[in-house]
Amino acid sequence: MPAQIENTSEEQVEGQLEKLRRLEFEAVRSLFKPGLRVLDVGGGNGYQARLMAEQGCEVTSIDLPGAPLLGTHFPVQEYDGKHIPADDASFDLIFSSNVLEHVSPLSPLLEEMWRTLKPGGLAIHVVPSAVWRFWTSLATYPYIVRTVAGITPGFPSMAEVSDVKKAAGKLGALNMVKRGICLPFEAHGEYHDAAVELYTFSRSGWRKTFSSDGFAPRFRGSRLFYTGFALFPNMPIPLRRVLARCLGSSSHVVILRKAN
């Protein structure tokens, strides 16, 4: 499932998203050994599945019906979001990227992943951090100013509206103002609001989420800084890494190993 990223043109957004996802994958690329059977959960357009296949892995990618750009880069199989279409102990490694925050309840999916993972296998999940949540909320109002100025295409969840005037006509000026005021407090995933996500997206919050299901997670930072509105979409990657060192990474890489 694509994460919300900085809004420029559709072509720029897709390129920016893929760049970030590639760099997040780089943080764990060494774990994808040739010949491993890999399950990619929430494969979206198949971009990261393609990167895994290029490592020599045997990749199965799955996502919900109607996922954006399903299988553009690599074949992605549709599934019901509850039951992974595979036998017990089918995969050496299971991967998800910016997916788990959109799943509620999460425990059944984690149990399905565990069921289909071989003993000794790894589950790797890239998930948003509290840093991402905080700076995305803070970036909302500058984003709105850019929207009103016509620099960006519109408020999130208004993808069908091509400009601010049409949005105002569609929603009414008062509702549009309310929408703008509420944006920083809206949840990105399945949690109640952005304030709750500040904790649940923290390392402690994710540790509690996984530990409650009996897992013992290890964490790595992605060493990337970005927000949900990318006010500076062309920011050089070295600068994003410097910001990540100063402010924290915008995503966690969570690694779990199934006991033999």
BASE-352531 format. One line per field, with one value per residue: residue number from 1; x, y, z of N, C-alpha, C in turn. Coordinates in Angstrom, 2 decimals. Layout:
BEGIN
seq = NUM  ...
n_X = X  ...
n_Y = Y  ...
n_Z = Z  ...
ca_X = X  ...
ca_Y = Y  ...
ca_Z = Z  ...
c_X = X  ...
c_Y = Y  ...
c_Z = Z  ...
% end
This chain:
BEGIN
seq = 1  2  3  4  5  6  7  8  9  10  11  12  13  14  15  16  17  18  19  20  21  22  23  24  25  26  27  28  29  30  31  32  33  34  35  36  37  38  39  40  41  42  43  44  45  46  47  48  49  50  51  52  53  54  55  56  57  58  59  60  61  62  63  64  65  66  67  68  69  70  71  72  73  74  75  76  77  78  79  80  81  82  83  84  85  86  87  88  89  90  91  92  93  94  95  96  97  98  99  100  101  102  103  104  105  106  107  108  109  110  111  112  113  114  115  116  117  118  119  120  121  122  123  124  125  126  127  128  129  130  131  132  133  134  135  136  137  138  139  140  141  142  143  144  145  146  147  148  149  150  151  152  153  154  155  156  157  158  159  160  161  162  163  164  165  166  167  168  169  170  171  172  173  174  175  176  177  178  179  180  181  182  183  184  185  186  187  188  189  190  191  192  193  194  195  196  197  198  199  200  201  202  203  204  205  206  207  208  209  210  211  212  213  214  215  216  217  218  219  220  221  222  223  224  225  226  227  228  229  230  231  232  233  234  235  236  237  238  239  240  241  242  243  244  245  246  247  248  249  250  251  252  253  254  255  256  257  258  259  260
n_X = 0.83  0.64  2.48  1.50  2.82  4.85  3.14  3.35  3.43  1.61  3.37  5.83  5.32  5.03  7.62  9.12  8.10  8.86  11.62  12.08  11.10  12.88  15.25  14.63  14.41  17.07  18.17  17.82  18.59  20.72  19.77  18.22  18.77  19.97  17.75  16.01  12.67  10.27  7.71  5.85  3.96  1.18  1.85  1.34  2.25  4.19  6.85  8.88  8.85  9.95  12.56  13.38  13.22  15.24  17.37  17.62  15.71  12.86  9.84  6.67  4.05  1.46  -1.72  -4.52  -7.62  -7.96  -5.86  -3.76  -2.28  -1.76  0.56  2.25  5.05  5.78  4.32  1.41  -0.54  -3.98  -5.60  -7.67  -7.05  -7.09  -6.55  -3.65  -2.75  -1.26  0.60  1.40  4.53  5.78  7.50  10.74  11.27  9.39  7.98  6.94  5.93  5.19  2.56  1.36  0.28  -2.12  -3.80  -6.41  -8.18  -4.76  -3.46  -4.51  -3.45  -0.69  -0.44  -1.10  1.05  3.07  2.32  2.80  5.48  8.70  10.31  12.95  12.94  12.70  10.76  10.20  9.41  8.64  7.75  5.90  7.34  7.27  8.54  8.00  5.21  4.96  6.31  4.89  2.35  3.08  3.84  1.50  0.08  1.85  1.69  -1.02  -1.01  0.58  -1.15  -3.36  -2.07  -1.81  0.31  0.44  -1.68  -4.07  -6.04  -5.30  -7.28  -8.90  -8.62  -10.11  -10.64  -9.61  -8.59  -8.31  -10.48  -12.53  -12.68  -13.59  -16.09  -17.24  -17.19  -17.93  -17.04  -16.78  -16.73  -14.43  -12.47  -12.72  -11.91  -9.23  -8.27  -8.56  -6.88  -4.13  -4.61  -5.70  -5.78  -3.30  -3.27  -5.00  -5.55  -6.91  -6.47  -4.08  -2.64  -2.71  -1.26  1.27  2.31  1.83  3.28  5.82  8.99  8.66  5.88  5.48  7.01  5.47  3.17  4.07  5.16  2.94  1.86  3.54  6.00  9.49  10.80  13.43  14.98  15.72  16.75  15.59  17.20  16.36  14.76  11.57  8.35  4.72  3.83  5.77  7.20  9.51  10.23  12.40  14.58  17.94  19.16  21.43  21.07  18.63  19.45  21.19  19.34  17.84  19.66  19.76  17.07  15.77  14.73  12.25  10.94  10.68  12.56  11.54  12.51  11.89  12.46  11.57  11.41  13.39
n_Y = -1.19  2.15  4.69  7.83  10.59  13.44  15.94  16.46  16.62  13.85  12.07  12.80  12.20  9.40  8.64  9.69  8.23  5.61  5.91  6.40  4.00  2.19  2.96  2.44  -0.31  -0.88  -0.86  -3.40  -5.10  -6.94  -9.14  -10.54  -13.22  -14.99  -17.38  -17.62  -18.15  -15.76  -13.82  -11.07  -8.81  -6.78  -5.69  -3.69  -1.77  -3.55  -2.83  -3.09  -5.85  -6.51  -5.60  -7.47  -9.81  -9.28  -9.72  -12.37  -13.86  -16.01  -14.81  -14.12  -11.97  -10.21  -8.51  -6.42  -6.52  -4.11  -2.44  0.42  0.77  -1.96  -4.49  -3.27  -3.26  -5.83  -9.08  -9.14  -10.81  -10.94  -11.02  -11.88  -10.31  -11.47  -14.26  -15.75  -17.00  -19.67  -22.59  -23.89  -22.89  -21.98  -19.98  -18.45  -15.88  -13.05  -10.03  -6.66  -3.35  -0.31  -1.06  -2.36  -0.47  0.08  -1.97  -3.51  -5.64  -6.21  -8.48  -11.04  -11.04  -10.96  -13.42  -15.12  -14.57  -15.61  -18.28  -19.07  -18.75  -20.21  -22.22  -20.56  -18.59  -15.15  -12.25  -9.15  -5.84  -2.69  0.24  3.25  5.95  7.76  10.14  10.59  10.91  13.22  15.28  15.23  16.07  18.65  19.73  20.19  22.70  24.48  23.02  23.40  26.14  26.16  24.75  26.50  28.51  27.35  25.70  23.04  20.13  19.80  19.19  16.25  13.31  14.55  13.84  13.75  16.34  19.03  21.59  24.33  26.11  24.58  22.70  24.26  24.93  22.43  21.46  23.63  26.74  27.00  24.33  23.54  25.06  23.96  21.39  21.84  22.73  20.45  18.58  18.17  16.58  14.23  10.68  8.62  5.89  3.05  3.90  5.96  8.80  11.38  12.04  9.72  8.12  9.20  7.91  5.13  4.79  5.11  3.69  2.33  1.98  0.34  -1.83  -2.73  -3.47  -5.67  -7.32  -7.96  -9.96  -11.98  -11.82  -11.03  -8.25  -6.74  -3.61  -1.34  1.83  3.55  5.48  7.68  10.77  12.03  13.49  13.37  15.10  16.08  18.77  19.53  17.96  17.32  17.15  16.37  13.05  12.62  14.83  14.17  12.02  13.23  14.83  12.77  11.75  13.89  14.46  12.06  8.90  8.52  6.15  2.90  -0.12  -3.23  -6.30  -9.70  -12.97  -16.31  -18.95  -21.93
n_Z = 0.00  -0.92  0.76  2.08  0.42  -0.49  -2.31  -5.65  -9.15  -10.64  -11.90  -10.76  -8.08  -8.13  -8.95  -6.81  -4.64  -5.31  -5.26  -2.52  -1.45  -2.59  -1.34  1.32  1.12  0.63  3.15  4.11  2.14  2.08  3.41  1.69  0.20  -2.72  -4.12  -1.96  -0.82  -0.97  0.49  -0.36  1.20  0.65  -1.85  -3.77  -6.52  -7.20  -7.17  -5.14  -4.93  -7.38  -6.97  -5.07  -6.57  -8.38  -6.77  -6.90  -5.62  -5.11  -5.61  -4.22  -4.50  -2.87  -2.61  -1.70  -3.57  -6.16  -5.43  -5.85  -9.05  -9.36  -9.62  -11.57  -11.90  -11.24  -11.10  -9.11  -6.84  -6.12  -2.92  -0.03  2.16  4.61  4.70  3.88  0.79  0.93  1.92  5.22  6.58  4.16  3.24  3.23  3.94  4.87  3.81  4.34  3.48  4.77  5.37  7.62  9.38  8.26  8.74  10.47  12.58  13.55  14.53  13.47  10.82  11.31  12.56  10.43  8.75  10.33  10.36  7.70  7.47  7.41  9.97  11.60  9.73  8.48  9.26  7.90  8.39  7.20  8.72  9.56  11.49  14.66  14.19  11.47  11.71  13.37  11.90  9.52  10.34  11.14  8.74  7.44  7.29  5.85  3.48  2.82  2.30  0.00  -1.62  -1.83  -3.16  -5.56  -6.13  -5.43  -6.04  -4.48  -1.45  0.57  0.04  -1.72  -4.31  -6.59  -7.18  -9.07  -8.60  -6.22  -6.33  -7.46  -5.44  -3.31  -4.33  -4.40  -1.76  -0.25  1.19  4.01  4.94  3.66  4.95  7.51  6.91  6.26  8.75  10.28  9.14  10.17  12.37  11.63  11.32  9.78  9.38  10.68  13.21  15.89  15.77  14.81  17.10  18.66  16.94  17.21  19.41  18.82  16.49  17.38  18.42  20.83  20.80  18.51  19.36  21.49  20.10  18.55  20.55  22.04  20.59  21.01  19.75  19.26  18.49  16.48  15.79  13.14  11.94  9.05  8.06  6.62  5.95  5.51  4.75  4.94  3.02  1.40  1.03  -0.11  -2.61  -4.24  -2.64  -1.97  -1.51  0.24  1.98  3.12  4.62  6.42  7.82  8.92  10.74  12.49  13.20  13.30  11.86  9.30  9.07  10.56  10.48  11.10  12.40  12.65  13.87  13.29  15.57  15.45
ca_X = 0.00  1.51  2.42  1.20  4.06  4.72  2.31  3.74  2.66  1.44  4.60  6.87  4.97  5.36  9.06  9.60  7.72  9.71  12.97  12.10  10.92  14.13  16.25  14.25  14.78  18.52  18.54  17.73  18.88  21.67  19.06  17.51  19.76  19.48  17.11  15.03  11.26  9.89  6.34  5.73  2.57  0.84  2.84  1.05  2.61  5.19  8.19  9.84  8.93  10.91  13.90  13.69  13.47  16.55  18.36  17.64  14.72  11.61  8.96  5.22  3.57  0.00  -2.31  -5.98  -8.16  -8.10  -4.70  -3.30  -1.22  -1.47  1.40  2.85  6.46  5.97  2.98  0.89  -1.73  -5.00  -6.06  -8.78  -6.59  -7.19  -5.94  -2.57  -2.94  -0.04  0.64  2.25  5.99  6.06  8.41  11.95  11.27  8.15  8.29  5.88  6.43  4.16  1.31  0.76  -0.50  -3.42  -4.51  -7.10  -7.15  -3.48  -3.01  -4.76  -2.52  0.62  -0.50  -1.04  2.43  3.86  1.94  3.39  6.94  9.44  11.13  14.23  12.76  12.62  9.70  10.75  8.33  8.94  6.57  6.17  7.83  6.69  9.16  7.18  3.90  5.10  6.66  3.79  1.34  3.62  3.95  0.17  -0.33  2.60  1.13  -2.28  -0.65  1.00  -2.34  -4.12  -1.28  -1.84  1.58  0.13  -2.97  -5.27  -5.92  -5.45  -8.66  -9.64  -7.92  -10.98  -10.80  -8.40  -8.02  -8.91  -11.79  -13.49  -12.85  -14.46  -17.44  -17.73  -17.34  -18.34  -15.86  -16.65  -16.28  -13.05  -11.66  -12.73  -11.07  -7.84  -7.92  -8.54  -5.90  -2.98  -5.01  -6.29  -4.91  -2.82  -3.64  -6.23  -5.66  -7.99  -6.09  -2.63  -2.05  -2.51  -0.19  2.57  2.81  1.81  4.32  7.13  9.61  7.99  4.56  5.57  7.49  4.31  2.30  4.59  5.35  1.64  1.59  4.55  7.19  10.59  11.30  14.64  14.69  16.72  16.22  15.78  18.17  15.76  13.77  10.58  7.06  3.58  3.45  6.99  7.30  10.74  10.32  13.69  15.65  18.94  19.15  22.38  20.49  17.62  20.16  21.65  18.16  17.47  20.58  19.44  15.67  15.28  14.26  10.80  10.38  11.41  12.64  11.33  12.95  11.51  12.90  10.78  12.26  13.49
ca_Y = 0.00  3.31  5.66  9.19  11.32  14.83  16.07  17.25  16.00  12.40  11.41  13.05  11.48  7.99  8.51  9.95  7.10  4.48  6.20  6.19  2.58  1.52  3.25  1.68  -1.70  -0.98  -1.09  -4.84  -5.85  -8.03  -10.29  -11.21  -14.06  -15.71  -18.67  -17.58  -17.98  -14.52  -13.31  -9.61  -8.54  -5.40  -5.43  -2.49  -1.83  -4.59  -2.27  -3.72  -7.27  -6.57  -5.48  -8.76  -10.77  -8.95  -10.30  -13.82  -14.51  -16.49  -13.85  -14.09  -10.67  -10.21  -7.26  -6.39  -6.13  -2.67  -1.67  1.31  0.32  -3.34  -5.29  -2.53  -3.63  -7.26  -9.65  -9.08  -11.64  -10.43  -11.92  -11.28  -9.50  -12.24  -15.59  -15.79  -18.21  -20.48  -23.61  -23.63  -22.92  -21.90  -18.91  -18.20  -14.48  -12.31  -8.60  -5.68  -1.98  0.69  -1.80  -2.82  0.60  0.14  -3.23  -3.60  -5.90  -6.61  -9.80  -12.17  -11.03  -11.36  -14.87  -15.74  -14.48  -16.56  -19.63  -19.38  -18.55  -21.40  -22.09  -19.90  -17.55  -13.76  -11.33  -7.79  -4.88  -1.26  0.90  4.67  6.30  8.97  11.27  10.83  11.41  14.58  16.25  15.27  16.98  20.01  20.20  20.31  24.07  24.93  22.35  24.07  27.42  25.83  24.36  27.72  29.26  26.62  24.99  21.62  19.89  19.80  18.53  14.80  12.83  15.34  13.52  13.97  17.78  19.44  22.82  24.81  26.72  23.49  22.10  25.14  24.79  21.09  21.27  24.85  27.40  26.71  22.95  23.44  25.58  22.94  20.28  22.25  22.79  19.10  17.71  17.74  15.70  13.02  9.51  8.11  4.49  2.56  4.35  6.94  10.11  11.59  12.05  8.31  7.60  9.64  6.83  3.81  4.75  5.18  2.38  1.69  1.58  -0.83  -2.95  -3.23  -4.13  -6.99  -8.12  -8.45  -11.18  -12.96  -11.69  -10.27  -7.49  -5.92  -2.40  -0.54  3.03  3.55  6.56  8.58  11.71  12.55  13.72  12.95  16.12  16.43  20.16  19.64  16.63  17.09  17.21  15.33  11.94  12.85  15.75  13.40  11.18  14.13  15.16  11.58  11.67  14.97  14.46  10.69  8.32  8.58  4.80  1.84  -1.45  -4.19  -7.62  -10.76  -14.30  -17.41  -19.94  -23.23
ca_Z = 0.00  -0.99  1.84  1.66  0.29  -0.87  -3.49  -6.80  -10.22  -10.45  -12.33  -9.76  -6.86  -8.31  -8.93  -5.46  -3.80  -5.64  -4.78  -1.08  -1.17  -2.94  -0.31  2.51  0.85  0.74  4.55  4.41  0.91  2.33  3.97  0.60  -0.46  -3.90  -3.88  -0.88  -1.17  -0.29  0.36  -0.26  1.60  0.31  -2.90  -4.55  -7.94  -7.40  -7.34  -4.24  -5.31  -8.48  -6.39  -4.44  -7.65  -8.94  -5.86  -7.12  -4.77  -5.69  -4.93  -4.36  -4.01  -2.72  -2.14  -1.77  -4.88  -6.39  -4.99  -6.93  -9.97  -8.96  -10.50  -12.67  -12.05  -10.95  -10.89  -7.75  -6.73  -5.21  -1.86  0.72  3.28  5.86  4.59  2.90  -0.03  0.93  2.95  6.37  6.40  2.72  2.85  4.02  4.36  4.59  3.79  4.09  3.52  5.00  5.25  8.87  10.02  7.59  8.99  11.76  13.58  12.97  15.02  12.56  9.69  11.83  12.79  9.12  8.30  11.14  9.90  6.40  7.54  7.82  11.18  11.33  8.74  8.92  8.84  7.88  8.18  7.23  9.27  9.83  12.83  15.27  13.50  10.28  12.11  13.88  10.86  8.56  10.90  11.13  7.35  6.83  6.95  4.67  2.32  2.48  1.68  -1.36  -2.36  -2.13  -4.14  -6.83  -6.35  -5.28  -6.68  -3.64  -0.16  0.53  0.00  -2.71  -5.55  -7.74  -7.36  -9.78  -8.07  -4.98  -6.60  -7.60  -4.12  -2.54  -4.84  -4.08  -0.32  0.42  1.77  5.44  5.10  3.21  6.04  8.57  6.42  6.40  10.17  10.85  8.49  10.97  13.46  11.07  11.33  8.50  9.30  11.29  14.59  16.11  15.26  14.70  18.44  19.02  16.10  17.73  20.28  18.18  15.48  18.03  18.59  21.97  20.39  17.65  20.16  22.23  19.13  18.21  21.76  22.50  19.84  21.34  18.92  19.85  17.34  16.45  15.03  12.44  11.31  7.59  7.79  5.64  6.47  4.56  5.39  4.14  2.06  0.67  0.62  -0.90  -3.21  -4.90  -1.65  -2.22  -0.56  1.34  2.94  3.85  5.59  7.47  8.61  9.70  11.89  13.43  13.63  13.38  10.60  9.09  9.14  11.25  9.88  12.20  11.98  13.57  13.42  13.83  16.20  14.77
c_X = 0.87  1.36  2.10  2.53  3.79  4.03  2.94  2.89  2.58  2.71  5.70  6.60  5.36  6.87  9.64  9.30  8.62  11.14  13.08  11.98  12.19  15.17  15.91  14.60  16.28  18.96  18.53  18.09  19.75  20.99  18.32  18.51  19.16  18.88  16.08  13.62  10.72  8.42  6.36  4.26  2.25  1.73  2.58  1.40  3.72  6.62  9.21  9.95  9.93  12.34  14.32  14.01  14.83  17.69  18.47  16.65  13.53  10.48  7.49  4.75  2.05  -0.47  -3.83  -6.44  -8.27  -6.96  -4.19  -2.16  -0.79  -0.63  2.04  4.28  6.70  4.58  2.59  -0.45  -2.72  -5.35  -7.04  -8.36  -6.61  -6.40  -4.89  -2.67  -1.67  -0.12  1.50  3.72  6.39  7.21  9.60  11.95  9.95  8.44  7.01  6.47  5.26  2.76  0.62  -0.08  -1.89  -4.28  -5.13  -8.21  -5.89  -3.09  -3.31  -3.80  -1.12  0.66  -0.44  0.38  3.29  3.58  2.68  4.90  7.61  10.13  12.52  14.13  12.61  11.34  10.27  9.63  8.88  7.66  6.90  6.60  7.08  7.29  8.35  5.83  3.97  5.34  5.63  2.68  1.82  3.67  2.59  -0.14  0.53  2.09  -0.17  -2.00  -0.22  -0.19  -3.15  -3.41  -1.24  -0.57  1.38  -1.31  -4.19  -5.05  -5.96  -6.93  -9.53  -9.04  -8.77  -11.17  -9.52  -7.80  -8.83  -10.28  -12.86  -13.75  -13.78  -15.90  -18.06  -18.07  -18.00  -17.14  -15.67  -16.15  -14.84  -12.09  -11.58  -11.83  -9.60  -7.38  -7.74  -7.42  -4.74  -3.32  -5.60  -5.28  -4.50  -3.29  -4.95  -6.41  -6.61  -7.66  -4.58  -1.95  -1.78  -1.35  1.19  3.17  2.90  2.87  5.72  7.70  8.96  6.61  4.57  6.08  6.34  3.37  2.79  4.73  4.04  1.23  2.69  5.81  8.25  11.26  12.66  14.37  15.94  16.04  16.47  16.83  17.69  14.77  12.88  9.27  5.95  3.18  4.61  6.99  8.52  11.01  11.66  14.87  16.65  18.92  20.20  21.83  19.40  18.29  20.71  20.49  17.72  18.38  20.22  18.05  15.11  14.77  12.74  10.15  11.30  11.49  12.61  11.65  12.58  11.98  12.04  11.70  12.27  12.69
c_Y = 1.24  4.20  7.01  9.94  12.70  14.96  17.02  16.72  14.50  11.66  11.59  12.27  10.02  7.79  8.71  8.78  5.91  4.69  5.94  4.71  1.79  1.73  2.56  0.20  -1.90  -1.31  -2.58  -5.70  -7.06  -9.28  -11.09  -12.00  -14.76  -17.06  -18.68  -17.46  -16.82  -14.22  -11.82  -9.29  -7.06  -4.89  -4.21  -2.65  -2.84  -4.09  -2.96  -5.22  -7.45  -6.48  -6.79  -9.80  -10.53  -9.45  -11.82  -14.58  -14.98  -15.76  -14.11  -12.78  -10.68  -8.85  -7.38  -6.07  -4.62  -1.83  -0.81  0.70  -1.11  -4.05  -4.56  -3.00  -5.12  -7.84  -9.65  -9.82  -11.00  -11.49  -11.17  -10.44  -10.24  -13.55  -15.57  -17.09  -19.03  -21.49  -23.16  -23.73  -22.90  -20.97  -18.81  -16.80  -13.84  -10.83  -7.79  -4.29  -1.02  0.11  -1.97  -1.75  0.73  -1.08  -3.22  -4.65  -6.48  -8.04  -10.94  -12.21  -11.44  -12.87  -15.64  -15.70  -15.52  -17.99  -20.01  -19.21  -19.83  -21.18  -21.54  -18.78  -16.16  -13.10  -9.92  -6.83  -3.46  -0.53  2.37  4.90  7.50  10.23  11.62  11.45  12.87  15.58  16.30  16.18  18.42  20.59  20.49  21.73  24.69  24.29  23.03  25.40  27.19  25.44  25.59  28.53  28.56  25.86  23.49  21.38  19.93  19.10  17.01  14.44  13.69  15.07  13.79  15.45  18.34  20.74  23.31  25.41  25.64  22.81  22.94  25.04  23.46  20.95  22.46  25.43  27.02  25.29  22.77  23.96  24.56  21.77  20.61  22.28  21.39  18.22  17.28  16.70  14.39  11.88  9.14  6.68  4.19  3.00  5.54  8.30  10.23  11.57  10.62  7.73  8.06  8.59  5.50  3.68  4.88  3.77  1.62  1.17  0.35  -2.04  -3.58  -3.99  -5.53  -7.88  -8.70  -9.72  -12.22  -12.90  -10.85  -9.47  -6.86  -4.75  -1.87  0.72  2.96  4.57  7.46  9.50  12.15  12.72  13.23  13.94  16.61  17.83  20.39  18.29  16.31  17.21  16.08  14.27  12.14  13.81  15.05  12.53  12.03  14.50  13.97  11.42  12.71  14.83  13.06  10.22  8.39  7.20  3.90  0.62  -2.44  -5.58  -8.63  -12.09  -15.36  -18.49  -21.24  -24.27
c_Z = 0.00  0.23  1.26  1.57  -0.25  -2.21  -4.51  -7.94  -9.98  -10.82  -11.31  -8.48  -6.98  -8.28  -7.55  -4.55  -4.06  -5.16  -3.28  -0.74  -1.53  -1.84  1.00  2.33  0.99  2.16  4.90  3.20  1.18  2.88  2.90  -0.24  -1.68  -3.51  -2.77  -1.46  -0.32  -0.56  0.61  0.00  1.37  -0.80  -3.75  -6.02  -8.24  -7.50  -6.43  -4.50  -6.45  -7.96  -5.73  -5.50  -8.28  -8.05  -6.04  -6.26  -5.60  -4.96  -5.27  -3.74  -3.99  -2.24  -2.29  -3.19  -5.00  -5.88  -6.14  -7.73  -9.69  -10.03  -11.66  -12.96  -11.92  -10.70  -9.41  -7.71  -5.75  -4.16  -0.99  1.91  4.61  5.80  3.49  2.11  -0.17  2.07  4.12  5.96  4.92  2.37  3.80  4.62  3.96  4.77  3.63  4.24  3.64  4.79  6.60  9.56  9.41  7.86  10.39  11.67  12.94  13.33  14.06  11.37  10.15  12.06  11.47  8.56  9.02  10.70  8.63  6.36  8.04  9.17  10.83  10.33  9.34  8.41  8.97  7.52  8.25  7.64  9.57  11.28  13.37  14.65  12.26  10.66  12.56  12.76  9.74  9.05  10.82  9.72  6.72  6.40  5.85  3.38  1.86  1.80  0.24  -2.23  -2.79  -3.20  -5.49  -7.13  -6.28  -5.70  -5.79  -2.33  -0.33  0.64  -0.91  -4.09  -6.78  -8.05  -7.94  -9.25  -6.88  -5.22  -6.74  -6.25  -3.27  -3.01  -4.46  -2.60  0.37  1.16  3.24  5.67  4.67  4.29  7.17  8.19  6.60  7.85  10.74  10.31  9.39  12.03  12.96  11.05  9.90  8.29  10.00  12.74  14.68  15.51  15.26  16.06  18.91  18.22  16.55  18.65  19.52  17.09  16.09  18.15  19.74  21.59  19.50  18.41  20.94  21.30  18.82  19.43  22.27  21.75  20.03  20.51  19.65  18.74  17.57  15.51  14.35  11.95  9.81  7.16  6.66  6.34  5.31  5.31  4.46  3.08  1.19  0.13  -0.26  -1.58  -3.85  -3.94  -1.90  -1.13  0.55  2.40  3.76  4.92  6.74  8.39  9.47  10.91  12.94  14.03  13.86  12.03  10.51  9.07  9.94  10.36  11.04  11.69  13.06  12.99  14.09  14.36  15.41  15.54
% end
